[in-house]
Amino acid sequence: MDPEAVAPSVDWADTLAVDDYEPPRFERDEDRRRAAIGFFRRLG
């Protein structure tokens, strides 16, 4: 079976742009703690 016939094609070069990804920089432990709490609050 041809996968192109089953699902729409995806332009992976535009979809997975990980080369430009820059991880967040935290200077203090408190910044890390706030980011983690904010993340888990968004998850619900």
Helices and strands as residue ranges (DSSP letters): H 3-6, H 12-15, H 29-43
